[in-house]
Amino acid sequence: MPLLPAAALVVCAVTGIARFDLLGFSGFMDMLRTTLPAGTELPPAALIVTLQLVAIPIGALLNIPFAFGEEVGWRGWLLPALRPLGVWPALLVSGALWGFWHAPLILLGYNFGEPNPLGLAMMVVGSMLIGVIIGWTRLHTGSVWPAVLAHGAFNASAGMGALFLAAAEAPRPTLAGPIGVAMWLVCAVVIAVMVACGAFRPAAVSGELGPDPAPRAALSA
């Protein structure tokens, strides 16, 4: 999952959504200087950034208890419960509900800086796209634990962009944020590749849950 935010940063750089400083890490160092007492001596920027990147897997493990609290409901129970609707409706509906569940935080201005219906709509769309990828791990393996680890890893790497921003650069969160438009594009490409590789065929999403149930419309025919 950390590869998704990393790929989104590449999209931001290529499209000009954000400017990055990969040598001096000037934006990140400026942020540190504003948060630390004046005159604090800082180690070399490259060392600090390297340690931050190395800490991502550790952060993923530390996030497991918190991610489990969500995933046991969204992917552990709700996604399999929706499977009679079909794989894609189950993935998309569970993802949409997952996004909408964040409404209180979004309406407080978190994630997008848009405490309004736009921010909520963006959260729902982003959650649906990421939910397809995380949900696939649940359906493919029959276990909720890959989804828990993927969720924890995504949360641990969500702030990766702050390490590389150039000084005085403040890209719009709706475009460059952890679940902004750049991430949507990355997720869409990943999902398209998965579809092309047959990842959503019945044999690939049965896991330990058994074959995909027929859609309810077919059952009632």
Summary of the structure (lengths in Angstrom):
residues: 221
radius of gyration: 19.2
end to end distance: 40.6
largest distance: 74.5
contacts: 712
relative contact order: 0.19
helix: 68%
strand: 1%
